[in-house]
Amino acid sequence: MILIAVISLGAIGAIGAVFLYAASKKFEVYEDPRIAQVQEVLPGANCGGCGYPGCGGFAAACVKADTLDGLLCPVGGAPVMGQVATILGKEAASAEPMVAVVRCNGTCAARPRINQYDGVKSCAIASTLYGGETGCSFGCLGYGDCVAACNFDAIHINIETGLPEVDEDKCTSCGACVKACPKNIIELRKKGPKSRRIFVSCVNKDKGGVAKKACANACIGCGKCAKECPFEAITVENNVAYIDYTKCRLCRKCVAVCPTGAIHELNFPPRKEAAPTVDADKVKPATAPKPAAPKAEASKTEAPKVEVPVTNATPKAETPKVETKEETNQK
């Protein structure tokens, strides 16, 4: 009986193995071996900044794509994309480096606190309950969801200002902080030549008076920057200005005319002090000085003086002496 049971189980196992082998061959999913090769050179951060679910999804997209245009690993950058192009035999697409920018300048001094939040210190939770502790309902809440989302320690909350600050040397432009911010004040922008960039550090859509009352540094939508820009890079929509970094030429003319200082310029050299302007109406035209009369040169030799003898000179007549009355009586 035991032998029969062993033979029966062995036969069933053999038949099942045959069916499983046939099914695996029938429904086999072929995977290009280059996907594994590409995935090995990727950083393995799985941040999703490339737009795909992890490094595996990005590697599969690179292998299936005809060209690498539009495909970029923000963490690895150009060096990693060069290795991917070498593996796949394709040309690496050139991409300008990006960096995260915090578009809020509502410091503790500029935005007075009008209430106190005692709930969970999370921007995602607080934003669903109310507008924030200040009068600006568009600004940063300062609870650090962006800090927790960053895997590269590239963003921190400044204790003095209460705002997040990005370390551009560590930022990989993965976009994790952009997705984590419920107020949508963090944006990926072109890093710019020599890390120089200009942007409007405000997203307040209230009208000018209301925005100014809530935050001293708010954009009031006056439109002066848009009129000053010679490249049409600035638009004003919903009472707030926005600078298109693809059109901006970093001339900084808009920075000078902003009345609230909402436009920020980063990593630029200090401006040269302008010369004082002079009113042309008050300035009298300068008169040319009259030419001095040429002085006659003194003669080097003087003519000798000649004494003329005086002849037939008449002797001097003596003046008659007048005697007084007393002298006459004495005589």
ZATI-212773 format. One line per field, with one value per residue (C-alpha): residue in one letter; x, y, z; residue number from 1. Coordinates in steps of 0.2 Angstrom, whole numbers. Layout:
// residues N
residuo = c(a  ...);
x = c(X  ...);
y = c(Y  ...);
z = c(Z  ...);
num = c(NUM  ...);
// end
This chain:
// residues 331
residuo = c(m  i  l  i  a  v  i  s  l  g  a  i  g  a  i  g  a  v  f  l  y  a  a  s  k  k  f  e  v  y  e  d  p  r  i  a  q  v  q  e  v  l  p  g  a  n  c  g  g  c  g  y  p  g  c  g  g  f  a  a  a  c  v  k  a  d  t  l  d  g  l  l  c  p  v  g  g  a  p  v  m  g  q  v  a  t  i  l  g  k  e  a  a  s  a  e  p  m  v  a  v  v  r  c  n  g  t  c  a  a  r  p  r  i  n  q  y  d  g  v  k  s  c  a  i  a  s  t  l  y  g  g  e  t  g  c  s  f  g  c  l  g  y  g  d  c  v  a  a  c  n  f  d  a  i  h  i  n  i  e  t  g  l  p  e  v  d  e  d  k  c  t  s  c  g  a  c  v  k  a  c  p  k  n  i  i  e  l  r  k  k  g  p  k  s  r  r  i  f  v  s  c  v  n  k  d  k  g  g  v  a  k  k  a  c  a  n  a  c  i  g  c  g  k  c  a  k  e  c  p  f  e  a  i  t  v  e  n  n  v  a  y  i  d  y  t  k  c  r  l  c  r  k  c  v  a  v  c  p  t  g  a  i  h  e  l  n  f  p  p  r  k  e  a  a  p  t  v  d  a  d  k  v  k  p  a  t  a  p  k  p  a  a  p  k  a  e  a  s  k  t  e  a  p  k  v  e  v  p  v  t  n  a  t  p  k  a  e  t  p  k  v  e  t  k  e  e  t  n  q  k);
x = c(0  14  23  7  4  22  21  4  11  26  16  4  20  28  12  10  28  25  10  19  34  22  12  28  34  17  14  33  35  51  61  75  92  97  84  94  110  102  95  112  119  104  106  93  84  67  61  50  57  59  40  41  37  55  71  65  51  63  75  61  56  73  75  58  60  67  77  81  73  62  70  81  86  86  97  110  110  120  134  121  112  128  131  113  115  131  122  108  118  108  112  110  98  105  95  98  100  85  83  69  63  52  40  35  44  32  44  39  42  32  17  10  3  -16  -19  -11  -12  -12  -15  -3  12  9  6  -5  -17  -16  -21  -37  -42  -39  -28  -14  -9  -7  -18  -11  -20  -8  9  20  13  31  28  41  32  44  59  52  49  67  79  94  94  93  79  77  66  74  70  71  60  49  52  60  77  84  103  106  122  112  96  94  77  68  52  48  46  35  23  23  19  0  1  10  23  38  43  57  65  80  96  103  121  132  116  109  90  76  58  43  43  24  9  -4  -19  -28  -30  -16  -23  -28  -12  -2  -11  -8  10  22  32  17  15  1  -1  3  11  26  37  28  29  47  52  59  57  39  44  32  14  1  -13  -25  -17  1  16  25  42  44  62  62  61  70  87  92  92  86  75  60  69  72  54  45  38  37  52  43  55  71  87  99  118  120  135  130  123  134  128  120  127  116  105  106  91  96  85  94  111  118  128  147  154  171  185  191  208  221  230  248  260  273  290  301  316  331  342  336  341  354  348  355  356  353  363  352  358  353  345  337  342  329  321  321  305  303  303  288  292  279  273  283  300  297  294  310  320);
y = c(0  12  8  12  28  34  29  38  54  53  51  66  77  72  76  93  98  94  105  119  119  119  134  144  142  146  162  167  186  191  204  213  210  228  233  226  233  251  248  244  261  271  279  268  282  277  295  296  312  305  302  283  272  269  266  249  258  272  258  250  266  270  253  254  272  275  290  297  314  319  305  311  305  320  312  305  319  320  307  294  297  296  278  273  280  269  254  256  263  279  298  306  320  336  344  360  357  361  366  368  386  391  404  412  426  428  428  429  448  451  440  443  428  430  413  397  380  366  351  338  347  342  354  341  340  358  364  354  362  381  393  395  405  421  432  424  408  405  405  392  384  379  362  353  341  345  342  325  321  325  310  320  332  347  357  363  375  392  395  414  416  400  396  381  384  374  369  369  359  345  347  334  341  325  334  325  342  349  335  336  354  356  375  372  385  375  374  366  380  381  383  396  401  402  397  414  415  427  423  430  424  425  415  426  428  441  459  471  479  463  454  469  469  450  450  465  456  450  453  466  463  481  475  486  472  466  483  485  467  469  451  448  435  441  439  444  433  431  447  439  440  425  425  412  406  400  418  427  434  439  458  462  477  470  468  487  492  480  491  476  467  451  448  439  438  424  423  440  452  467  481  497  513  524  541  555  563  582  592  600  615  620  619  635  633  635  650  649  659  674  672  682  696  692  701  711  704  715  720  711  727  744  760  770  786  802  817  833  849  864  880  898  893  908  910  907  923  926  928  945  944  952  961  960  976  971  969  987  995  986  994);
z = c(0  4  -12  -22  -13  -17  -35  -36  -29  -40  -55  -50  -47  -63  -73  -64  -67  -86  -86  -77  -88  -103  -96  -92  -110  -117  -106  -105  -104  -113  -105  -114  -105  -108  -95  -81  -88  -89  -71  -65  -70  -63  -45  -38  -29  -35  -32  -47  -53  -71  -72  -71  -56  -50  -59  -66  -75  -82  -88  -97  -105  -111  -119  -128  -134  -151  -145  -127  -131  -116  -105  -91  -74  -63  -50  -61  -73  -89  -84  -80  -96  -106  -99  -103  -121  -123  -117  -129  -144  -144  -142  -125  -126  -118  -104  -94  -75  -65  -47  -34  -30  -16  -22  -5  4  18  32  50  50  34  39  56  65  68  76  82  75  88  77  69  62  44  29  21  36  40  23  23  39  36  27  40  55  45  34  18  14  -1  8  15  31  37  44  34  22  9  21  25  6  1  0  -2  13  1  9  27  36  41  60  58  43  45  26  17  9  -5  -5  -24  -23  -15  -25  -39  -46  -42  -39  -23  -13  -27  -25  -6  -5  -4  -7  -24  -20  -24  -43  -53  -63  -74  -64  -76  -81  -65  -55  -58  -59  -57  -51  -42  -25  -22  -27  -18  -30  -19  -25  -22  -6  2  -2  4  20  23  18  16  3  -8  -26  -29  -47  -52  -69  -68  -71  -86  -94  -90  -97  -115  -119  -114  -102  -88  -87  -74  -71  -56  -48  -47  -59  -66  -75  -89  -87  -105  -111  -97  -102  -84  -87  -70  -76  -68  -51  -50  -53  -41  -27  -14  -18  -23  -38  -32  -40  -35  -36  -46  -42  -33  -43  -47  -39  -52  -54  -47  -60  -63  -69  -86  -83  -68  -75  -83  -99  -95  -104  -112  -103  -113  -119  -109  -118  -122  -111  -120  -117  -108  -118  -113  -114  -107  -116  -106  -98  -106  -94  -104  -97  -92  -99  -95  -80  -70  -52  -39  -33  -15  -6  3  21  30  46  60  70  85  76  68  86  92  78);
num = c(1  2  3  4  5  6  7  8  9  10  11  12  13  14  15  16  17  18  19  20  21  22  23  24  25  26  27  28  29  30  31  32  33  34  35  36  37  38  39  40  41  42  43  44  45  46  47  48  49  50  51  52  53  54  55  56  57  58  59  60  61  62  63  64  65  66  67  68  69  70  71  72  73  74  75  76  77  78  79  80  81  82  83  84  85  86  87  88  89  90  91  92  93  94  95  96  97  98  99  100  101  102  103  104  105  106  107  108  109  110  111  112  113  114  115  116  117  118  119  120  121  122  123  124  125  126  127  128  129  130  131  132  133  134  135  136  137  138  139  140  141  142  143  144  145  146  147  148  149  150  151  152  153  154  155  156  157  158  159  160  161  162  163  164  165  166  167  168  169  170  171  172  173  174  175  176  177  178  179  180  181  182  183  184  185  186  187  188  189  190  191  192  193  194  195  196  197  198  199  200  201  202  203  204  205  206  207  208  209  210  211  212  213  214  215  216  217  218  219  220  221  222  223  224  225  226  227  228  229  230  231  232  233  234  235  236  237  238  239  240  241  242  243  244  245  246  247  248  249  250  251  252  253  254  255  256  257  258  259  260  261  262  263  264  265  266  267  268  269  270  271  272  273  274  275  276  277  278  279  280  281  282  283  284  285  286  287  288  289  290  291  292  293  294  295  296  297  298  299  300  301  302  303  304  305  306  307  308  309  310  311  312  313  314  315  316  317  318  319  320  321  322  323  324  325  326  327  328  329  330  331);
// end
